[in-house]
Amino acid sequence: MTTELYDQAKASAQWIQERIPETPEIALILGSGLGGLCDDFDDAVALEYSDVPGFAESAVEGHEGRLVYGKLAGKPVLAMQGRVHYYEGWSLTELTFPVRVFGLMGIDNLLVTNSAGGANPDYVPGDLMVITDHINLTGVNPLRGANEDRFGPRFPDMSYAYNPQIRETILSAANDLGYELKQGVYAGMAGPSYETPAEIRMIHTLGGDAVGMSTVPEVIVANHMGMNVGGISCITNLAAGLGTEKLDHEEVKEVAAMVREKFSALVCKTVEML
């Protein structure tokens, strides 16, 4: 299975490279409602997930389902305009397959983004948070099973799952733009139900500042492959028990749309400075 997966990822990497003019320097994973960043790409080439060998398609609103190559801040980048999720029924191998492909394409830097709920009571919708670390509360790990040594070691170190240099670059980019960013820990849950108030209290007690249903599997696999990872969460709602309203995915998309300009400027500046 591991050899088969490696061969599939290698073939997919070659398929993509044959359709874009050069190897990207940075890969981006764009979360719920954040895919509009691709509108800022120059010389864009869009590839539908349904056409890319091995890529799964998301059925969640706010995830367009395209792989987009282009120039951002003058640098070649490759963006996932939408992602698939464990709660949709995909295996973690299918979910993280694109990261495997990026690594085999020779892309060293991965910037992951997501829409998340604020588990820290000091956060408000519209905040942007640099991810300093994560807590895997999904109960699963994408590296379970036989290890493929060509991907990475059996027991990868996660001490710096989010590369400190990339984090400092994101903070410097925000400073140049005059933005105030939060810095915090992202807690990954399996979903698709939102968390209960008791679960949010638990997450905050454990040190979590934001909570969501993505990102953690991709970051584990990226570290397995030796990639440098940076992460940004868009706080789109107060988590259960911290606000007065019931949680709604429409709210997530609306807040993501409201901060689109700020988010896009931050990512663009970060790419420029990397």
N, C-alpha and C positions, 0 to 999 in steps of 0.2 A: 504493500500500500504506500509506504513512504517513497519508494523508488518511483512508483507510478505518479505520485503527487509531484515529485520533483520534475519528472519529465513533462507533466502537464503544465506546470508553472513555467518551465523553460520554453515550451512551445508557445504559450500565451505571450510571454515576454518578447519572443521573436516576432510574433504576429503584430504586436503593437508597434515595435520598433520599425517594422517595414512600412508603417503608415504615418509615421511622424518624422520630421526632418532631422531631429537630433535627440540625444539622450537627455532627458530632463535633469536638472540639478536638484530639484525639490519635488516631492510628492505631497499633495494636499488631500485630506479627507474632510469633506464639507458636510456638516450635520444638518439637522432639520431646519428648513427655512433659510439656510446660509449659502445655498448653491448659486445665488445671484452674483457671487464674486466672479464667476466665469464670464460674466458680461463684460468685465474689465480686461479680459485677455486680448492681446494683439495676435494676429495670425493664427486664430484658433482652429483646431481640428477636433471635431466631436465624434466619438465612437460610442454607439449604443451598447449598453451592457449585453443586450441580446445577441450582439454580433461578436463580442469579444470572447474567445474560447475560455471556458471555465468560470466566467463571471456570473454571479447570481443577480437576479433583479428584485428590487424592493417594491412592495405594494403599498408602502406607507406614504401618505400625502406629505409633500414637502421634500421628497427625495426623487429627483428627476430621473436618475438611472442612466447617467452618461459619464464616460471618461473623456475629459477635455484636456487636450494639450494646447499650450499657448505661451506667449511671452507676458510675464508680469514683472513690472519694474525692470524690464530689459532682460530678464532671466528666463530660460526655458523651464516650465513647470508642467506637471501632470496632475490633474485634479479629479478626484471622485466626486461627481456632482450628485451626492446622495449615497447612502450605504444600505446594506441589508443588516438585519438584526437577528439575534438568537431567538427572540420571542416569535418571529415569523415562522419558525420551524426549520430554519437552515442549521446545518451542523456548524460547529466552530471551524472546521476545516474549510467549508465553503465560504463562511463569513470572512475569514482571514486570507483567503486565496489571493486577493489583489495585493496585499502587503508582500506575500511571497514573490509575486510577479515583480513588484517594484524593486525588491532587493536583488533579484536576478537580473534586472535591467541595469544594475549598477547605480541606482539612486541611493545616496547616502543619508539624506535628510528627509524626515517625514514630519509634517505639521498636521496634527489632528485637531479637529474642532467638533463641538457638539452644542446642542441646546440642553440645558440642565436646570433642575430645580434647586433653589437656594435652601440648603439645610442649615446654613449659618444665619441666625436672626439679624445679623448686621447687613446682610445682602438684600438688594432690592431688584425687581425685574428691570432688565436693561444693563445691569452690571456686566462687565467682561472680567473673567478670572483666568489668570495664568495658572495652569495646573502644575503644582509642585510635586505631586505624588498621587498614587491612587490606592484604594482599598477594593480588592476583588471580593464582592459579596454575592457573586452570581452562583457560587457553588460548583463552577466548572472551570477548566483550564484548557486552552487550545493546544497545549503541548502534550496532553495525555496520550499515551500510546507509544508505539515504537518511535525512536528518534531517528531523523534523517540527518546524519552528520554534515552533509553538504549544505544544509540550511543553517545549522548552528549546534552548539553543545547540548548534551543531555540536560544539564542543570545550569541554565543561563542566570547570570547575576542580575538582580533587579534593583541594586542599590541606587542606581541613577537612571531609573526607568524614563524619566523626563530630563533630558540633557541639560545640565546647568548652564552651559554656554548659550544654548538656544533660548533658555528662559531669560537670561540676561539680555539677549538680543531683543526679545519681545518687549521687555521692560524698557529698554533704551528706545525702541521704536515708539512706544507709548509716550515716553517723556518728550521725544522730539515733536510729537503730535499734540502734546498738551493734554493727554488722556490720563485719568487715574484708573489703574487696574487693581483688582483684588488679586491676591495670591492664596491659593488654597488647595485642598485635597479633594479629589473627585472619587466618589463612591459609585461603583458599578453594580447595578442590580439586573436581574434577569428579565423583569417585566413580564407581560405588558401592562399589568395593573400598576397604577401609581402606588407609592408606598403609603402605609398607614401612619398616622401621627406617632404611634409608638415606635415604628421603625425609623422614622426621622429623628426622634429623640435618641435612639440607639446610635444612628449614624453620626450625629453631632457629638455624642459622648465619646465615640471611637476616634474622633478627630476629623470627620468628614465635613466639608464645607458646601459641596454641591453633589447632587445625585442625578444619575441618568441610567440609560439602558443600552449604552454602546461604549465604544472607545477602549475599554480595558482589554478585550481579546486582541484587538489590532496592535495595541502597544506592547503586549507580551510577545507577540510574534515578531514585531519590528525589532525588539531587543534581542530576541533569539537569533535574528539575522545580522546583528551588529549595526543596525541603523541608529542614527541620532534622532531622537524624538522631541518635539515641542508640542505643547497642548494649550488650547484656549477654549474655555467654556463660556457660552452666552447664557447668562442667568435669565430665563424667560418667565419664571414664575416662582412664587414662594412655595416651598414644599408643604406637604400636608401638616396641618396643625399650626402653621406659622401665619397663615392668611385666613381670610374670612370666606373666600370663594371656593367652590368646588373646582378641582383641577380639570382642565380641558385642553386637548391637543390644539384646538383652534387658537387658544391664548398663546401657546408656544409659538405657532407660526406668526401670529400678529406681532409679538414682541421681537422676534427674530427679524421681521421685516422693518420694524421701527429702528433697529440698531444696525441695519445693513450698511449704511454709509460709514459709520464708525468702525464696524467690524472689517469692512473691505479695506479701509485706509490703514488699519493696524496690520492686517495680513500683508498688504502690499509693501508697507514700510519695512516689515520684518523680512520679507523675501529680499528686498533691496539690500538690507544690511547683513544678510547671512553670507 
